[in-house]
Amino acid sequence: MAHTIRARLSGAIVTLFIASVAVFVILRMLPADPARLILGPLASAAALQHERAVLGLNQPLYVQYVDYVVGFVHGNWGFDYGTGAPVLKEVVTRLPASLELGFYAMLFAVIGALAGAVASVGARSRVVDSVCRAVAFVGLGSPPFWIGLMALVLFAEYLHVLPGPVGRLGVGVSAPPATTHFYTWDALIAGQWGTFANAMEHILLPALTLGLAPFGYLFRLLRHSLREVSDEDFLLVCQGKGLTRWQALMRHGVPNALLPALTALGLLVAQLVAGSVLVEAVFNWPGVGQLVVNSVLAREYGVVEAFVILSALAFIAVNLIVDSLYVVIDPRLRRPSVI
């Protein structure tokens, strides 16, 4: 186990290094001049040259990279030249909105896919199977931003049952007292039921839009795994010992089918991070994804660099957690080796 953890950590360090170098080099190849963004379009050549020297842009590229990494570790992630605020402050301010959206999107994907797969295989429901397969097909075959736009047209503009792209809360609704910085949780803690309902209405469409592709992937994977497991002899033995088909499937079939799905969690987190950028822009969600879109349009690479590195860290952390969960779910991995 210790050897596995060391191997995973070594691979994580290499992955993080490659990601940081790639984004650092690529962004500096783009036609964006931080000195010009700071001083404006009317700045003289001498002023621009002086500002580049102050920012360290006249140093060799490897020196700039080392300085950036050292500064990143110490919390100096650069500045958002449009607002003048530090990138770290901008990211920390917007991160709770993105985390809340990602949490509900993943919750929908996991619970919906598991419930759909169990109903499809356990109850042999053709209706549930057909509906879930159709939703999975749409989620996997359509860009998230297009799904978001169609959802807004249908539910906000045509049916008028859900709010449009106005952010986390409706106009005139005050944010609940900040405890977890998740508006839905904070509203529940404070007992503000109206605020909770309003926050849920505003997060419903973005979360479903963002979670649709992970739902499709997980449903197809779980459905296939459960179909294979349901034909195994050990489930027949469990039923012979007195368990019903449902009890045998839920107690022994589902844990076995979850193992392949755990492997996919790392990829799903990467998919959520990538999809959140455009989904937040479509729904005017004040998260890190929308901040990245604004930074790209303004040609400011400080926020984009921080976003890519944080995304790589999240991907690495999820994969390490998944490796640990394997030991919890699969008893065979907890047995000492006899060799």
Residue pairs with C-beta under 8 A, 6 or more apart in sequence:
1 327
4 323
5 320
5 323
8 319
8 320
8 323
9 320
12 316
12 319
12 320
15 312
15 315
15 316
16 309
16 312
16 313
16 316
19 308
19 309
19 312
20 65
20 69
20 305
20 308
20 309
20 312
21 65
23 304
23 305
23 308
23 309
24 64
24 65
24 68
24 305
25 61
27 301
27 304
27 305
28 61
28 64
28 301
30 299
30 301
31 299
32 299
32 300
32 301
33 48
33 52
34 51
34 52
34 55
34 57
34 81
34 300
35 43
35 48
35 51
35 52
35 55
35 57
36 43
36 48
37 81
37 82
37 298
37 299
37 300
38 51
38 81
39 47
39 48
39 51
43 51
52 58
56 63
56 64
56 67
57 64
59 67
68 78
68 305
71 77
71 78
72 306
72 309
75 88
76 86
76 88
77 86
77 87
77 88
77 91
77 302
77 305
77 306
78 86
78 87
78 302
78 305
78 306
79 85
79 86
79 87
79 302
80 86
80 87
80 90
80 295
80 300
80 302
80 303
81 298
81 300
81 302
82 294
82 295
82 298
82 300
83 90
87 302
87 303
87 306
88 306
90 291
90 303
91 288
91 291
91 303
91 306
91 307
91 310
94 286
94 287
94 288
94 290
94 291
95 287
95 288
96 180
96 181
96 182
97 168
97 285
97 286
97 287
97 288
98 276
98 280
98 285
98 287
98 288
98 289
99 182
100 168
100 181
100 182
100 183
100 184
100 203
101 203
101 206
101 207
101 210
101 276
101 279
101 280
101 285
101 287
102 210
102 272
102 273
102 276
103 182
104 203
104 207
104 211
105 206
105 207
105 208
105 210
105 211
105 214
105 272
106 211
106 214
106 268
106 269
106 272
107 207
107 211
108 207
108 208
108 211
108 215
109 211
109 212
109 214
109 215
109 218
109 268
110 218
112 211
112 215
112 219
113 132
113 214
113 215
113 218
113 219
113 221
113 222
113 261
114 218
114 222
114 254
116 128
116 129
116 131
116 132
116 219
116 223
117 132
117 219
117 222
117 223
117 226
117 257
118 226
118 249
118 250
118 254
119 125
119 128
119 129
120 128
120 129
120 132
120 223
120 226
121 223
121 226
121 227
121 230
121 249
122 226
122 230
122 245
122 246
122 249
122 250
129 223
132 219
132 223
133 219
133 220
135 212
135 215
135 216
135 219
136 215
136 216
136 217
136 219
136 220
137 216
138 147
138 212
138 216
139 147
139 212
139 213
139 214
139 215
139 216
139 217
140 213
140 216
140 217
140 220
143 278
144 209
144 210
144 212
144 213
144 275
144 278
144 279
145 278
145 279
145 281
145 282
147 209
147 212
148 205
148 206
148 209
148 278
148 279
148 282
148 283
149 282
151 205
151 208
151 209
152 164
152 165
152 205
152 282
152 283
155 161
155 162
155 205
156 162
156 163
156 164
156 165
156 205
157 164
162 201
162 204
162 205
163 170
163 201
163 202
165 282
165 283
165 284
165 285
166 202
166 284
167 202
167 284
167 285
167 286
168 175
168 183
168 199
168 202
168 203
168 285
168 286
169 175
169 183
169 195
169 198
169 199
169 202
170 198
170 201
170 202
173 194
173 195
173 198
174 195
175 183
175 186
175 195
176 183
176 186
176 187
176 189
176 190
176 192
176 195
177 186
177 189
177 190
178 186
179 185
179 186
179 189
179 190
180 186
180 189
183 195
183 199
183 203
184 196
184 199
184 200
184 203
187 193
187 195
187 196
187 199
188 196
205 283
206 279
206 280
206 283
206 285
209 279
209 282
209 283
210 272
210 275
210 276
210 279
211 272
213 271
213 275
214 268
214 271
214 272
217 264
217 267
217 268
217 271
218 261
218 264
218 268
221 260
221 261
221 264
222 257
222 258
222 261
225 256
225 257
225 258
225 259
225 260
225 261
226 249
226 253
226 254
226 257
228 257
229 235
229 249
229 253
229 256
229 257
230 249
230 253
232 253
234 252
235 245
235 248
235 249
235 252
235 253
238 247
238 248
238 251
238 252
239 245
239 248
243 251
255 329
258 329
259 326
259 329
259 330
262 322
262 325
262 326
262 329
263 322
265 318
265 319
265 322
266 315
266 318
266 319
266 322
269 314
269 315
269 318
270 311
270 315
273 311
273 314
273 315
276 287
276 288
276 289
277 289
277 290
277 292
277 293
278 289
278 293
279 285
279 289
280 286
280 287
280 288
280 289
280 290
280 293
281 289
281 290
281 293
284 290
288 307
288 310
291 303
291 307
292 303
292 304
292 307
295 301
295 302
295 303
295 304
296 304
326 333
327 333
327 334
